Amino acid sequence: MVYDESLADRIREHLAGEPVSEKKMFGGLGFMLGGHLAVSASGQGGLLVRCEPGATASLLAEPGAARMEMGGRGPMDGWLRVAADAVSDEDDLARWVERGVAYARSLPPK
């Protein structure tokens, strides 16, 4: 599956003014801050969000959120998939994008 170009455009709007770069990865389009993935328009649909690993369990209570599984390594804390319908509203998308940006900002630049 190819990532949703419309979702990528919406993410760009929410990231306007942020020093982000874009990188195709995981079959999607990742938005990088300081060399770290913040969010991605996922190639499997919806959004991929990088978050504070310790916040993973509480964020799973949000509608449409699930742990991301990387390859055969199983689900990993700090990486979430958010279903497309859970980010159809701009306020919901903004919250998820800000969570990813906040975590990426907390990391030392690569």
C-alpha positions in Angstrom: 0.0 0.0 0.0 1.2 3.5 -0.8 0.9 6.2 1.8 -2.0 8.7 1.7 -0.8 11.8 -0.1 -3.7 13.8 1.3 -2.7 12.8 4.9 0.9 13.8 4.1 -0.3 17.2 3.0 -2.3 17.6 6.1 0.7 16.7 8.2 2.8 19.3 6.3 0.2 21.9 7.2 0.5 21.1 10.9 4.3 21.1 10.7 4.5 24.5 9.0 7.4 26.5 10.5 9.0 23.4 12.1 12.5 22.5 10.9 11.4 19.1 9.5 12.7 17.0 6.6 10.8 14.3 4.7 12.1 10.8 4.1 10.4 7.8 2.5 10.6 5.0 5.0 8.6 2.0 6.2 6.6 2.3 2.9 5.4 5.7 4.1 6.6 9.3 4.2 8.3 10.2 7.4 8.7 13.7 8.9 12.0 14.0 10.6 13.0 16.5 13.3 16.7 16.7 14.3 17.3 13.4 12.4 14.5 11.6 14.4 11.2 10.4 13.1 8.3 12.4 14.6 5.4 11.2 12.5 4.8 9.4 9.3 2.0 9.0 6.8 2.0 5.3 7.0 2.3 3.0 3.9 -0.2 0.8 5.8 -2.7 3.6 6.2 -3.1 6.1 8.9 -0.4 7.6 11.0 2.8 6.3 12.6 3.8 8.3 15.7 6.9 8.2 17.7 6.3 8.9 21.4 7.9 8.7 24.8 8.1 4.9 25.4 6.8 5.4 29.0 3.6 7.0 27.6 2.8 4.1 25.2 0.4 2.3 27.5 -1.7 5.5 28.3 -1.8 6.5 24.7 -3.2 3.1 23.7 -6.4 4.2 25.4 -6.8 6.8 22.6 -9.2 5.9 19.8 -7.5 4.1 16.9 -4.1 3.8 18.6 -2.2 0.5 18.5 1.4 -0.5 19.1 3.5 -0.7 15.9 5.2 -3.9 15.1 8.6 -3.6 13.4 9.4 -6.6 11.3 9.5 -9.8 13.3 10.5 -8.0 16.5 6.9 -7.6 17.8 5.3 -4.5 19.2 7.6 -1.9 20.6 7.0 0.8 23.2 7.4 4.3 21.8 6.0 3.5 18.3 2.3 3.8 17.6 0.0 3.3 14.6 -3.1 5.5 14.6 -5.9 4.5 12.3 -6.9 6.9 9.5 -10.4 7.4 10.9 -8.9 8.5 14.2 -7.1 11.4 12.5 -9.8 12.5 10.1 -10.5 15.5 12.3 -7.8 18.3 12.2 -7.8 18.7 16.0 -7.1 15.0 16.5 -4.4 15.0 13.8 -2.8 18.1 15.4 -2.7 16.3 18.8 -0.9 13.3 17.4 1.5 15.3 15.3 2.4 17.4 18.3 3.0 14.3 20.4 5.5 13.0 17.8 7.1 16.4 17.4 7.4 16.9 21.2 9.2 13.5 21.5 11.5 14.1 18.6 12.4 17.5 20.1 13.3 15.8 23.4 16.0 13.7 21.7 19.6 15.0 21.0 20.1 15.8 17.3 21.7 13.1 15.2 
